[in-house]
Amino acid sequence: MSSQQPGRLPASVYRRRRVVVGLALLAVVVVIVLLIVRPGSAADDTKGPGGTQSPSGEPTDADTPAADGSTACDPAQITLTPVTDRTEYQAGENPMISMTIVNSGTSPCTFNVGTDAQLYSIVSGSDPIWNSADCQTDATPMEQVLQPGVELTTTPFAWDRTRSSPETCNSDRDPVVAGGATYRLSVSLGDAESADDVAFLLY
């Protein structure tokens, strides 16, 4: 005769039921945790509308202005002034000519101030007398950072009081008229030009 009580199932059946109920409860807990935590949501916090990355607030290289003057100068903001060492020259005295260069903008910028960009022109009335480009040799470029408002002066050199032309580079040139004649010097630097010229007398 069996010792099992009427109306009860074997003990193994109850154990299997407890295991199934436990697994079901565990699954419910896992689902609840997933709904609350939402894996991947932290990575999405930096996304803007449409899933695009939101700005970090730090400027990029493209947004940061060049502080070293690597930006090219606008020729319109370069102020040039022709310079002579005196206003009158006696016979045998050669005028020393040069130019001053000023960045009239508000930020540093880079400009070619080399001898290949410098041009000096001397006229008497409407008569072109002398041009530094006519027989120039060994002209070289020189990129220079120009600070706002800081004046640079080119190295002065002597004008020999003669007319120039490309055809007279290897021959004697005619001396210009003196005796109190007025001459005017103007300068340019690449696309920048002096707004005014400077007058001087030759005796």
Backbone as CSV, one residue per row, in Angstrom:
resi,resn,N_x,N_y,N_z,CA_x,CA_y,CA_z,C_x,C_y,C_z
1,MET,0.858,-1.175,0.000,0.000,0.000,0.000,0.893,1.223,0.000
2,SER,0.463,2.233,-0.781,1.273,3.445,-0.891,1.102,4.279,0.358
3,SER,2.227,4.923,0.756,2.207,5.791,1.932,1.839,7.220,1.579
4,GLN,1.642,7.492,0.218,1.323,8.861,-0.196,-0.070,9.226,0.240
5,GLN,-0.278,10.447,0.763,-1.582,10.880,1.238,-2.474,11.193,0.052
6,PRO,-3.819,10.867,0.158,-4.761,11.141,-0.927,-4.861,12.659,-1.189
7,GLY,-4.978,13.052,-2.466,-5.144,14.478,-2.823,-3.845,15.274,-2.974
8,ARG,-2.705,14.718,-2.710,-1.421,15.455,-2.839,-0.599,14.894,-3.977
9,LEU,0.134,15.788,-4.680,1.005,15.374,-5.784,2.370,15.011,-5.210
10,PRO,3.159,14.362,-6.005,4.518,14.025,-5.536,5.317,15.307,-5.221
11,ALA,6.248,15.204,-4.329,7.071,16.362,-3.897,7.864,16.957,-5.055
12,SER,8.282,16.162,-6.025,9.078,16.683,-7.165,8.272,17.668,-7.993
13,VAL,6.928,17.421,-8.069,6.087,18.338,-8.834,6.066,19.728,-8.181
14,TYR,5.953,19.737,-6.849,5.961,21.015,-6.145,7.295,21.740,-6.316
15,ARG,8.391,21.018,-6.328,9.698,21.647,-6.516,9.807,22.287,-7.892
16,ARG,9.313,21.588,-8.923,9.355,22.149,-10.286,8.510,23.409,-10.371
17,ARG,7.333,23.403,-9.686,6.487,24.592,-9.722,7.180,25.785,-9.057
18,ARG,7.855,25.548,-7.941,8.541,26.632,-7.258,9.655,27.222,-8.136
19,VAL,10.349,26.363,-8.865,11.421,26.830,-9.765,10.849,27.701,-10.873
20,VAL,9.707,27.238,-11.458,9.086,27.997,-12.552,8.612,29.359,-12.054
21,VAL,7.969,29.382,-10.874,7.489,30.651,-10.319,8.664,31.590,-10.021
22,GLY,9.752,31.041,-9.493,10.927,31.859,-9.197,11.521,32.473,-10.457
23,LEU,11.595,31.669,-11.537,12.136,32.187,-12.799,11.241,33.287,-13.371
24,ALA,9.934,33.114,-13.231,9.000,34.122,-13.733,9.165,35.435,-12.982
25,LEU,9.301,35.332,-11.651,9.508,36.537,-10.854,10.818,37.226,-11.230
26,LEU,11.882,36.434,-11.458,13.171,36.995,-11.847,13.065,37.734,-13.182
27,ALA,12.324,37.160,-14.131,12.150,37.796,-15.441,11.424,39.121,-15.310
28,VAL,10.404,39.171,-14.429,9.663,40.409,-14.213,10.580,41.490,-13.648
29,VAL,11.437,41.109,-12.688,12.363,42.057,-12.075,13.333,42.601,-13.124
30,VAL,13.855,41.715,-13.976,14.799,42.136,-15.015,14.150,43.135,-15.975
31,VAL,12.904,42.887,-16.383,12.200,43.789,-17.284,12.012,45.153,-16.642
32,ILE,11.642,45.164,-15.343,11.444,46.433,-14.639,12.752,47.220,-14.575
33,VAL,13.859,46.527,-14.262,15.162,47.184,-14.185,15.555,47.772,-15.537
34,LEU,15.335,47.044,-16.610,15.674,47.531,-17.947,14.874,48.774,-18.311
35,LEU,13.606,48.803,-17.931,12.768,49.958,-18.233,13.235,51.197,-17.485
36,ILE,13.746,51.006,-16.259,14.189,52.139,-15.452,15.562,52.632,-15.895
37,VAL,16.498,51.701,-16.089,17.880,52.069,-16.380,18.053,52.509,-17.824
38,ARG,17.420,51.913,-18.815,17.540,52.224,-20.244,18.994,52.251,-20.680
39,PRO,19.617,51.116,-20.903,21.024,51.101,-21.333,21.211,51.936,-22.598
40,GLY,22.316,52.688,-22.652,22.607,53.509,-23.825,22.093,54.917,-23.705
41,SER,21.254,55.202,-22.688,20.702,56.552,-22.584,21.769,57.570,-22.235
42,ALA,22.805,57.158,-21.482,23.869,58.090,-21.124,24.624,58.554,-22.350
43,ALA,24.806,57.640,-23.311,25.524,58.018,-24.529,24.712,58.958,-25.374
44,ASP,23.388,58.944,-25.217,22.527,59.794,-26.029,22.358,61.178,-25.438
45,ASP,22.886,61.413,-24.202,22.667,62.697,-23.557,23.335,63.831,-24.318
46,THR,24.415,63.514,-25.085,25.109,64.561,-25.816,24.544,64.755,-27.208
47,LYS,23.492,64.047,-27.532,22.888,64.188,-28.852,21.867,65.303,-28.852
48,GLY,21.865,66.058,-29.935,20.853,67.076,-30.092,19.685,66.516,-30.861
49,PRO,18.754,67.363,-31.289,17.607,66.904,-32.066,18.068,66.209,-33.332
50,GLY,17.428,65.084,-33.614,17.795,64.331,-34.811,19.005,63.460,-34.615
51,GLY,19.533,63.374,-33.379,20.655,62.498,-33.110,21.996,63.109,-33.434
52,THR,22.082,64.387,-33.743,23.355,65.012,-34.047,24.085,65.367,-32.767
53,GLN,25.414,65.374,-32.836,26.219,65.663,-31.655,26.068,67.131,-31.264
54,SER,25.805,67.389,-30.008,25.663,68.755,-29.531,27.025,69.416,-29.407
55,PRO,27.115,70.748,-29.553,28.408,71.433,-29.414,28.979,71.227,-28.027
56,SER,30.325,71.126,-27.977,30.975,70.905,-26.693,31.216,72.201,-25.943
57,GLY,31.104,73.363,-26.662,31.369,74.639,-26.032,32.793,75.096,-26.207
58,GLU,33.712,74.224,-26.694,35.092,74.602,-26.925,35.269,74.977,-28.386
59,PRO,35.982,76.085,-28.700,36.167,76.487,-30.098,37.043,75.507,-30.833
60,THR,36.752,75.318,-32.124,37.595,74.489,-32.961,38.655,75.362,-33.606
61,ASP,39.608,74.722,-34.307,40.649,75.490,-34.991,40.051,76.461,-35.992
62,ALA,38.944,76.068,-36.624,38.326,76.932,-37.626,37.668,78.148,-36.990
63,ASP,37.270,78.002,-35.694,36.590,79.108,-35.030,37.564,80.070,-34.363
64,THR,38.804,79.621,-34.160,39.763,80.409,-33.408,40.560,81.298,-34.343
65,PRO,40.530,82.638,-34.173,41.310,83.514,-35.055,42.790,83.305,-34.848
66,ALA,43.556,83.438,-35.935,44.998,83.257,-35.848,45.613,84.441,-35.109
67,ALA,46.220,84.142,-33.933,46.812,85.206,-33.123,48.234,85.526,-33.555
68,ASP,48.823,84.713,-34.452,50.204,84.928,-34.841,50.329,85.775,-36.099
69,GLY,49.228,86.324,-36.565,49.295,87.190,-37.726,49.331,86.471,-39.046
70,SER,48.951,85.176,-39.046,48.996,84.416,-40.282,47.936,84.860,-41.279
71,THR,46.965,85.625,-40.843,45.971,86.169,-41.759,46.613,87.236,-42.636
72,ALA,46.340,87.174,-43.934,46.926,88.149,-44.851,46.316,89.527,-44.637
73,CYS,47.147,90.551,-44.749,46.670,91.927,-44.610,45.834,92.328,-45.824
74,ASP,44.836,93.128,-45.590,44.112,93.781,-46.668,44.948,94.982,-47.105
75,PRO,45.344,95.055,-48.384,46.168,96.199,-48.815,45.551,97.548,-48.469
76,ALA,44.211,97.608,-48.384,43.551,98.874,-48.073,43.863,99.352,-46.658
77,GLN,44.297,98.441,-45.770,44.595,98.855,-44.404,46.092,99.087,-44.180
78,ILE,46.882,99.016,-45.244,48.311,99.294,-45.151,48.554,100.756,-45.538
79,THR,49.057,101.534,-44.576,49.337,102.950,-44.809,50.826,103.130,-45.100
80,LEU,51.125,103.681,-46.273,52.510,103.906,-46.685,52.803,105.400,-46.754
81,THR,54.009,105.765,-46.335,54.444,107.161,-46.406,55.835,107.215,-47.018
82,PRO,56.017,107.945,-48.123,57.360,108.108,-48.686,58.212,109.000,-47.788
83,VAL,59.504,108.718,-47.704,60.393,109.431,-46.786,61.671,109.838,-47.518
84,THR,62.091,111.095,-47.350,63.422,111.563,-47.747,64.125,112.083,-46.507
85,ASP,65.453,111.979,-46.509,66.178,112.385,-45.297,66.243,113.895,-45.128
86,ARG,66.024,114.624,-46.235,65.981,116.081,-46.140,64.975,116.593,-47.167
87,THR,64.747,117.892,-47.150,63.842,118.502,-48.126,64.590,119.243,-49.224
88,GLU,65.885,119.494,-49.009,66.717,120.174,-50.002,68.087,119.510,-50.075
89,TYR,68.636,119.451,-51.310,69.934,118.816,-51.509,70.805,119.710,-52.387
90,GLN,71.985,119.987,-51.890,72.929,120.779,-52.653,73.611,119.911,-53.710
91,ALA,74.314,120.548,-54.611,75.014,119.822,-55.672,75.937,118.761,-55.066
92,GLY,75.867,117.579,-55.597,76.708,116.483,-55.112,76.083,115.699,-53.964
93,GLU,74.957,116.139,-53.438,74.271,115.417,-52.349,73.143,114.572,-52.939
94,ASN,73.176,113.292,-52.620,72.147,112.386,-53.127,71.044,112.175,-52.083
95,PRO,69.789,112.284,-52.473,68.684,112.034,-51.537,68.687,110.573,-51.063
96,MET,68.472,110.392,-49.793,68.278,109.050,-49.222,66.771,108.835,-49.092
97,ILE,66.270,107.801,-49.744,64.824,107.590,-49.793,64.445,106.261,-49.137
98,SER,63.246,106.236,-48.588,62.725,105.034,-47.919,61.217,105.182,-47.796
99,MET,60.585,104.256,-47.084,59.142,104.351,-46.829,58.830,103.827,-45.442
100,THR,57.767,104.344,-44.844,57.252,103.769,-43.602,55.994,102.966,-43.921
101,ILE,55.793,101.902,-43.138,54.691,100.965,-43.346,53.940,100.827,-42.027
102,VAL,52.631,101.025,-42.050,51.812,100.910,-40.839,50.567,100.091,-41.150
103,ASN,50.295,99.116,-40.284,49.028,98.371,-40.345,47.973,99.209,-39.628
104,SER,47.062,99.794,-40.392,46.034,100.650,-39.793,44.808,99.872,-39.354
105,GLY,44.863,98.544,-39.444,43.756,97.715,-38.977,43.803,97.532,-37.470
106,THR,42.987,96.618,-36.975,42.899,96.390,-35.525,43.504,95.061,-35.093
107,SER,43.955,94.249,-36.057,44.516,92.937,-35.729,45.832,92.732,-36.468
108,PRO,46.736,91.916,-35.901,47.977,91.598,-36.615,47.660,90.888,-37.928
109,CYS,48.486,91.113,-38.922,48.313,90.429,-40.203,49.671,90.345,-40.886
110,THR,49.737,89.515,-41.919,50.997,89.266,-42.613,50.987,89.926,-43.983
111,PHE,52.112,90.573,-44.335,52.205,91.276,-45.620,53.628,91.131,-46.151
112,ASN,53.741,91.051,-47.461,55.067,90.980,-48.074,55.672,92.381,-48.118
113,VAL,56.752,92.585,-47.354,57.430,93.885,-47.327,58.810,93.788,-47.972
114,GLY,59.052,92.715,-48.708,60.361,92.496,-49.317,60.666,93.475,-50.436
115,THR,61.921,93.440,-50.907,62.336,94.347,-51.969,61.629,94.043,-53.292
116,ASP,61.122,92.825,-53.449,60.387,92.513,-54.680,59.027,93.205,-54.722
117,ALA,58.516,93.655,-53.558,57.216,94.330,-53.508,57.354,95.846,-53.411
118,GLN,58.545,96.336,-53.015,58.738,97.777,-52.829,58.922,98.470,-54.182
119,LEU,58.262,99.603,-54.338,58.416,100.399,-55.551,58.519,101.879,-55.171
120,TYR,59.566,102.531,-55.673,59.802,103.949,-55.439,59.758,104.660,-56.788
121,SER,58.988,105.735,-56.867,58.856,106.478,-58.120,59.106,107.953,-57.866
122,ILE,59.916,108.574,-58.741,60.206,109.999,-58.637,59.758,110.668,-59.932
123,VAL,59.026,111.760,-59.772,58.548,112.533,-60.925,58.914,113.994,-60.709
124,SER,58.879,114.731,-61.811,59.001,116.189,-61.744,57.857,116.749,-62.563
125,GLY,56.863,117.304,-61.882,55.630,117.675,-62.570,54.950,116.420,-63.081
126,SER,54.670,116.383,-64.381,54.068,115.184,-64.977,55.108,114.289,-65.648
127,ASP,56.385,114.649,-65.500,57.471,113.920,-66.164,57.986,112.796,-65.265
128,PRO,57.829,111.512,-65.682,58.400,110.418,-64.893,59.920,110.439,-65.010
129,ILE,60.596,110.495,-63.851,62.045,110.652,-63.833,62.762,109.336,-63.536
130,TRP,62.340,108.680,-62.459,63.093,107.514,-61.991,62.142,106.529,-61.344
131,ASN,62.417,105.217,-61.544,61.583,104.145,-61.006,62.505,103.041,-60.514
132,SER,62.319,102.605,-59.274,63.224,101.603,-58.689,63.127,100.242,-59.363
133,ALA,62.055,99.992,-60.098,61.895,98.680,-60.739,62.608,98.581,-62.080
134,ASP,63.074,99.708,-62.608,63.651,99.683,-63.956,64.857,98.755,-64.061
135,CYS,65.757,98.817,-63.111,66.986,98.017,-63.190,67.262,97.270,-61.881
136,GLN,66.210,96.897,-61.181,66.364,96.240,-59.882,66.925,94.836,-60.051
137,THR,67.825,94.446,-59.167,68.403,93.100,-59.172,68.303,92.502,-57.778
138,ASP,68.302,91.166,-57.727,68.291,90.425,-56.454,67.119,90.809,-55.561
139,ALA,65.961,91.083,-56.158,64.769,91.389,-55.357,64.294,90.129,-54.653
140,THR,63.975,90.266,-53.383,63.557,89.113,-52.589,62.296,89.430,-51.801
141,PRO,61.417,88.429,-51.618,60.223,88.637,-50.788,60.561,88.502,-49.308
142,MET,59.733,89.072,-48.464,59.872,88.909,-47.015,58.504,89.088,-46.369
143,GLU,57.924,87.999,-45.918,56.646,88.056,-45.224,56.873,88.580,-43.810
144,GLN,56.119,89.600,-43.441,56.299,90.251,-42.145,54.953,90.359,-41.432
145,VAL,54.933,89.989,-40.139,53.737,90.200,-39.323,53.699,91.664,-38.905
146,LEU,52.644,92.349,-39.299,52.491,93.772,-38.977,51.522,93.929,-37.813
147,GLN,52.013,94.464,-36.714,51.163,94.726,-35.557,50.394,96.032,-35.781
148,PRO,49.155,96.113,-35.308,48.359,97.335,-35.518,49.052,98.571,-34.966
149,GLY,49.160,99.605,-35.808,49.690,100.883,-35.366,51.189,100.962,-35.188
150,VAL,51.910,99.872,-35.433,53.364,99.871,-35.246,54.040,100.219,-36.578
151,GLU,54.846,101.257,-36.578,55.476,101.752,-37.811,56.777,101.010,-38.100
152,LEU,56.904,100.533,-39.332,58.156,99.950,-39.818,58.739,100.869,-40.871
153,THR,60.071,100.960,-40.926,60.743,101.788,-41.920,61.702,100.929,-42.725
154,THR,61.647,101.036,-44.048,62.575,100.301,-44.898,63.966,100.938,-44.808
155,THR,64.964,100.174,-45.222,66.335,100.681,-45.186,66.530,101.775,-46.232
156,PRO,66.946,102.980,-45.836,67.136,104.062,-46.814,68.253,103.727,-47.808
157,PHE,68.086,104.193,-49.037,69.135,104.041,-50.048,69.186,105.314,-50.885
158,ALA,70.292,105.509,-51.592,70.547,106.768,-52.297,69.987,106.726,-53.718
159,TRP,69.351,107.811,-54.096,69.011,108.027,-55.500,70.121,108.871,-56.113
160,ASP,70.642,108.427,-57.244,71.839,109.062,-57.813,71.548,110.271,-58.706
161,ARG,70.323,110.785,-58.635,69.953,112.005,-59.368,70.060,111.801,-60.886
162,THR,69.673,110.622,-61.350,69.660,110.366,-62.787,68.289,109.848,-63.201
163,ARG,68.028,109.940,-64.521,66.817,109.327,-65.078,67.046,107.821,-65.215
164,SER,65.959,107.067,-65.100,66.079,105.623,-65.269,65.174,105.140,-66.384
165,SER,65.575,104.004,-66.962,64.747,103.270,-67.921,65.364,101.887,-68.041
166,PRO,64.585,100.875,-68.411,65.160,99.536,-68.555,66.284,99.477,-69.584
167,GLU,66.293,100.412,-70.518,67.301,100.388,-71.576,68.643,100.963,-71.132
168,THR,68.681,101.613,-69.970,69.924,102.262,-69.534,70.572,101.556,-68.349
169,CYS,70.198,100.325,-68.110,70.714,99.623,-66.928,72.220,99.393,-67.005
170,ASN,72.749,99.217,-68.194,74.172,98.925,-68.343,74.924,100.049,-69.041
171,SER,74.391,101.255,-68.931,75.051,102.392,-69.567,74.944,103.612,-68.665
172,ASP,75.681,104.652,-69.019,75.621,105.885,-68.241,74.254,106.539,-68.401
173,ARG,73.740,107.069,-67.317,72.433,107.725,-67.353,72.593,109.241,-67.317
174,ASP,71.605,109.898,-67.862,71.633,111.364,-67.884,71.263,111.915,-66.506
175,PRO,72.024,112.864,-66.013,71.662,113.510,-64.743,70.427,114.390,-64.932
176,VAL,69.669,114.519,-63.850,68.450,115.317,-63.908,68.781,116.789,-63.714
177,VAL,67.832,117.633,-64.032,67.982,119.080,-63.868,67.986,119.419,-62.372
178,ALA,68.867,120.288,-61.976,68.933,120.743,-60.576,68.591,122.233,-60.529
179,GLY,69.379,123.027,-59.817,69.142,124.467,-59.770,67.866,124.860,-59.060
180,GLY,67.447,124.056,-58.084,66.226,124.361,-57.337,64.984,123.689,-57.892
181,ALA,65.153,122.693,-58.785,64.012,121.967,-59.357,63.330,121.116,-58.292
182,THR,62.008,121.006,-58.406,61.218,120.227,-57.437,60.966,118.819,-57.972
183,TYR,61.173,117.852,-57.110,60.905,116.449,-57.435,59.974,115.878,-56.357
184,ARG,59.233,114.864,-56.744,58.264,114.283,-55.807,58.439,112.766,-55.781
185,LEU,58.460,112.223,-54.560,58.630,110.782,-54.357,57.320,110.159,-53.906
186,SER,56.906,109.079,-54.556,55.767,108.275,-54.114,56.225,106.825,-54.005
187,VAL,55.491,106.032,-53.233,55.895,104.642,-52.994,54.682,103.722,-53.063
188,SER,54.961,102.445,-53.285,53.927,101.416,-53.204,54.566,100.139,-52.673
189,LEU,53.717,99.260,-52.192,54.163,97.984,-51.627,53.152,96.933,-52.052
190,GLY,53.452,96.193,-53.098,52.462,95.281,-53.643,51.260,96.070,-54.135
191,ASP,50.078,95.718,-53.636,48.849,96.417,-54.028,48.547,97.633,-53.164
192,ALA,49.393,97.910,-52.190,49.198,99.090,-51.335,49.993,100.258,-51.912
193,GLU,49.403,101.448,-51.901,50.052,102.633,-52.433,49.979,103.778,-51.434
194,SER,50.982,104.656,-51.486,50.942,105.837,-50.618,49.864,106.781,-51.105
195,ALA,49.140,107.376,-50.177,48.071,108.299,-50.533,48.636,109.630,-51.030
196,ASP,49.809,110.018,-50.540,50.433,111.285,-50.920,51.884,111.045,-51.290
197,ASP,52.470,112.013,-51.982,53.902,111.965,-52.255,54.603,112.996,-51.377
198,VAL,55.935,113.023,-51.456,56.708,113.987,-50.677,57.609,114.768,-51.655
199,ALA,57.663,116.062,-51.467,58.436,116.924,-52.370,59.801,117.236,-51.780
200,PHE,60.799,117.404,-52.675,62.138,117.837,-52.260,62.776,118.617,-53.407
201,LEU,63.767,119.426,-53.089,64.448,120.284,-54.067,65.864,119.816,-54.318
202,LEU,66.285,119.903,-55.577,67.673,119.612,-55.941,68.357,120.890,-56.415
203,TYR,69.557,121.134,-55.864,70.366,122.282,-56.287,71.652,121.771,-56.925
